[in-house]
Amino acid sequence: MKILVPVKRAIDYNVKVKVKADESNVDLANVKMSINPFCEIAVEEAVRLKEAGSATEIVVVSIGTVACVEQIRTALALGADRGIHINTDADLDSLQIAKLLKTVVDEETPDLVILGKQAIDSDNNQTGQMLAALSGMGQGTFASEVAVADGKIAVTREIDGGLQTVSLSLPAVVTTDLRLNEPRYASLPNIMKAKRKPVATIEADSLGVNLKSNVSLLKVTAPSQRNGGIKVADVAELVEKLKTEAKVIS
């Protein structure tokens, strides 16, 4: 079974994000970038499936500038076999990314596509569902457990009412939730080996996808700062302030 894992380059989740002075976007100058955490979970799940004997090859794909190769190499150090970099400087929306991934799916014909349910920057939670629709594959989203057997994949997914398990025929698309696994750290020997693994570069313009985005970013603002709390002498004063100042009770 071949597994395709799309990964996204995003601001490291430990970094405190700052907004540019003109509020046009977040400030990326000298900011540490990493694999989107949900994508890292997808890589880990693919590696575990390979270690269990359910998969034979893991292909990682990333879309963006040449800087994305760094995240591809990280995924290769975690256990992926080869990488594909779709090179573009354009700001893409979820549908364009899904269409570009569809061209890779058509070329690679993977049995399973595993990707993060969302990116921590755009937070859209759309690409996996769109890719499944474009590719005509079944989908299991928000996966907290994955099991492959007899040419099918059972996906336990988190829903509002609890857990739901769906059985999908391969090929299929799965998007990962936080509780699916805990990603491993890349060892130094594997980091060195990853430098020798193949990474193919494809120009996005050559794939026949319209790269003009239908989504415009108008403004980015930082959350308003919360006022400091105060101490009250007794319950009566608390109730009075809730009535007159907070106005949450009458």
C-alpha positions as CSV (number, residue, x, y, z in Angstrom):
1,M,0.0,0.0,0.0
2,K,1.3,3.4,-1.0
3,I,0.5,6.3,1.4
4,L,0.6,10.0,0.3
5,V,1.0,12.5,3.1
6,P,0.6,16.2,2.3
7,V,2.4,18.5,4.8
8,K,2.3,22.2,5.3
9,R,5.0,24.7,6.4
10,A,3.5,26.8,9.2
11,I,4.7,28.9,12.1
12,D,6.0,26.7,14.9
13,Y,3.2,26.3,17.5
14,N,5.6,27.5,20.3
15,V,6.1,30.9,18.7
16,K,4.1,33.9,19.8
17,V,2.6,35.3,16.7
18,K,2.9,39.0,16.0
19,V,0.8,41.1,13.6
20,K,2.5,43.5,11.2
21,A,2.2,47.2,11.9
22,D,0.0,47.7,8.8
23,E,-2.2,44.8,9.8
24,S,-1.7,43.2,6.4
25,N,-0.7,39.8,7.8
26,V,1.3,38.2,10.6
27,D,5.0,39.0,10.8
28,L,7.1,36.0,9.5
29,A,10.5,37.8,9.8
30,N,13.0,35.6,11.7
31,V,10.1,33.3,12.8
32,K,10.7,29.6,13.3
33,M,8.7,27.5,10.8
34,S,7.9,23.8,11.3
35,I,5.6,21.1,9.9
36,N,2.0,22.0,10.8
37,P,1.3,19.8,14.0
38,F,-1.7,18.0,12.4
39,C,0.4,17.2,9.4
40,E,3.1,15.8,11.7
41,I,0.5,13.5,13.2
42,A,-0.4,12.3,9.7
43,V,3.3,11.5,9.0
44,E,3.6,9.6,12.2
45,E,0.4,7.6,11.4
46,A,1.8,6.7,8.0
47,V,5.1,5.6,9.5
48,R,3.3,3.4,12.0
49,L,1.2,1.8,9.3
50,K,4.5,1.0,7.4
51,E,6.1,-0.4,10.6
52,A,3.1,-2.6,11.1
53,G,3.5,-4.0,7.6
54,S,0.3,-2.3,6.2
55,A,2.2,0.1,3.9
56,T,5.2,-0.3,1.6
57,E,5.9,3.3,0.6
58,I,5.3,6.8,2.1
59,V,5.4,9.8,-0.2
60,V,5.3,13.3,1.3
61,V,4.2,16.3,-0.7
62,S,4.3,20.0,0.2
63,I,3.1,23.1,-1.7
64,G,4.8,26.4,-1.5
65,T,8.2,28.1,-1.9
66,V,11.5,26.4,-1.9
67,A,11.6,26.8,1.9
68,C,9.0,23.9,2.1
69,V,11.8,21.5,1.3
70,E,12.9,21.9,4.9
71,Q,9.6,20.4,6.1
72,I,9.8,17.7,3.5
73,R,13.2,16.7,4.8
74,T,11.9,16.6,8.3
75,A,9.1,14.3,7.3
76,L,11.7,12.1,5.5
77,A,13.7,12.0,8.7
78,L,10.6,10.8,10.5
79,G,10.3,7.8,8.2
80,A,8.9,8.9,4.8
81,D,10.6,7.4,1.8
82,R,10.6,10.3,-0.8
83,G,9.2,13.8,-1.2
84,I,7.5,15.9,-3.8
85,H,7.8,19.7,-3.7
86,I,5.2,21.7,-5.8
87,N,7.0,25.0,-6.2
88,T,5.0,28.2,-6.1
89,D,5.1,31.7,-4.6
90,A,1.4,32.2,-4.9
91,D,-0.9,32.6,-1.9
92,L,-3.3,29.7,-2.4
93,D,-6.7,28.9,-0.9
94,S,-7.9,25.5,0.2
95,L,-9.5,24.6,-3.2
96,Q,-6.4,25.4,-5.2
97,I,-4.3,23.3,-2.8
98,A,-6.8,20.4,-3.1
99,K,-6.7,20.7,-6.9
100,L,-2.9,20.6,-6.9
101,L,-2.9,17.6,-4.6
102,K,-5.4,16.0,-7.0
103,T,-2.8,16.1,-9.8
104,V,-0.3,14.3,-7.5
105,V,-2.9,11.7,-6.6
106,D,-3.6,11.1,-10.3
107,E,0.1,10.6,-10.9
108,E,1.1,8.7,-7.8
109,T,-2.2,6.6,-7.4
110,P,-1.8,6.2,-3.7
111,D,-4.0,3.7,-1.8
112,L,-4.4,6.1,1.1
113,V,-4.0,9.8,1.6
114,I,-3.5,11.0,5.2
115,L,-3.4,14.7,6.0
116,G,-3.9,16.9,8.9
117,K,-7.5,18.0,9.5
118,Q,-6.5,21.7,9.5
119,A,-3.5,24.0,9.5
120,I,-2.9,26.1,12.6
121,D,-2.4,29.3,10.6
122,S,-5.4,29.4,8.2
123,D,-7.4,27.0,10.4
124,N,-9.8,26.2,7.5
125,N,-10.4,22.5,7.9
126,Q,-11.3,22.2,4.2
127,T,-8.5,20.7,2.1
128,G,-9.0,17.0,3.0
129,Q,-12.7,17.1,2.3
130,M,-12.2,18.9,-1.0
131,L,-9.5,16.5,-2.1
132,A,-11.7,13.5,-1.4
133,A,-14.5,15.0,-3.4
134,L,-12.3,15.9,-6.4
135,S,-10.7,12.5,-6.3
136,G,-13.9,10.5,-5.8
137,M,-12.6,8.8,-2.7
138,G,-14.3,8.0,0.5
139,Q,-13.2,10.1,3.5
140,G,-12.8,9.6,7.2
141,T,-12.2,13.0,8.9
142,F,-11.1,13.8,12.5
143,A,-9.6,10.4,12.9
144,S,-8.6,9.4,16.5
145,E,-7.9,5.8,15.5
146,V,-7.0,4.1,12.2
147,A,-7.0,0.3,11.4
148,V,-6.2,-1.3,8.0
149,A,-7.4,-4.8,7.2
150,D,-8.7,-6.8,4.2
151,G,-8.3,-3.9,1.8
152,K,-10.4,-1.6,3.9
153,I,-9.7,1.0,6.5
154,A,-11.7,1.6,9.7
155,V,-11.5,5.1,10.9
156,T,-12.8,6.1,14.4
157,R,-13.7,9.7,14.2
158,E,-14.5,12.2,16.9
159,I,-18.0,13.8,16.6
160,D,-20.1,16.0,18.9
161,G,-21.9,13.0,20.4
162,G,-18.8,10.9,21.0
163,L,-17.1,8.5,18.6
164,Q,-18.1,7.2,15.3
165,T,-16.4,4.4,13.3
166,V,-16.6,4.3,9.5
167,S,-15.3,1.6,7.2
168,L,-13.8,2.9,3.9
169,S,-12.8,1.0,0.8
170,L,-9.4,1.9,-0.5
171,P,-8.3,4.3,-2.0
172,A,-9.5,6.7,0.7
173,V,-8.7,10.1,2.3
174,V,-8.2,10.3,6.1
175,T,-7.7,13.6,8.1
176,T,-6.0,13.4,11.5
177,D,-7.1,14.7,14.9
178,L,-4.9,15.4,17.9
179,R,-5.6,12.2,19.7
180,L,-4.6,9.9,16.9
181,N,-1.0,9.6,18.0
182,E,2.0,11.4,19.5
183,P,4.6,12.1,16.8
184,R,8.2,10.9,17.4
185,Y,11.3,12.9,17.3
186,A,13.7,12.5,14.4
187,S,17.0,10.9,15.4
188,L,20.3,12.3,14.2
189,P,21.1,9.3,12.0
190,N,17.7,9.5,10.4
191,I,18.2,13.3,9.8
192,M,21.4,12.5,8.0
193,K,19.8,9.7,6.0
194,A,17.0,12.1,5.0
195,K,19.4,14.3,3.2
196,R,20.0,11.5,0.7
197,K,16.4,10.6,0.1
198,P,14.9,11.9,-3.2
199,V,12.8,15.0,-3.4
200,A,11.3,15.9,-6.8
201,T,10.4,19.5,-7.6
202,I,7.4,20.3,-9.8
203,E,6.5,23.8,-10.9
204,A,2.9,24.5,-9.9
205,D,2.3,26.4,-13.1
206,S,2.9,23.2,-15.1
207,L,0.0,21.3,-13.5
208,G,-2.8,23.1,-15.3
209,V,-4.4,24.5,-12.1
210,N,-5.6,28.2,-12.0
211,L,-3.5,29.6,-9.2
212,K,-5.4,32.9,-8.9
213,S,-7.0,32.8,-5.5
214,N,-10.7,33.6,-5.0
215,V,-10.0,34.5,-1.4
216,S,-8.6,37.9,-0.4
217,L,-7.0,38.6,3.0
218,L,-8.3,42.0,4.0
219,K,-6.9,42.5,7.5
220,V,-5.3,40.8,10.4
221,T,-5.7,42.1,13.9
222,A,-4.4,40.9,17.2
223,P,-6.9,39.9,19.9
224,S,-7.9,42.7,22.2
225,Q,-6.2,42.6,25.6
226,R,-8.3,41.6,28.5
227,N,-8.6,43.9,31.5
228,G,-7.2,42.8,34.7
229,G,-9.5,41.3,37.3
230,I,-10.4,42.8,40.7
231,K,-11.1,41.5,44.1
232,V,-14.4,42.1,45.8
233,A,-15.1,42.2,49.5
234,D,-18.1,39.9,49.6
235,V,-20.8,38.3,47.6
236,A,-23.1,41.3,47.7
237,E,-20.4,43.5,46.0
238,L,-19.9,40.7,43.4
239,V,-23.6,40.6,42.6
240,E,-23.7,44.4,42.4
241,K,-20.8,44.5,39.9
242,L,-22.3,41.7,37.8
243,K,-25.5,43.8,37.6
244,T,-24.1,47.3,37.1
245,E,-20.7,46.8,35.4
246,A,-20.7,43.4,33.6
247,K,-24.4,43.5,33.1
248,V,-24.6,39.8,32.9
249,I,-27.4,39.4,35.4
250,S,-30.4,41.6,36.1
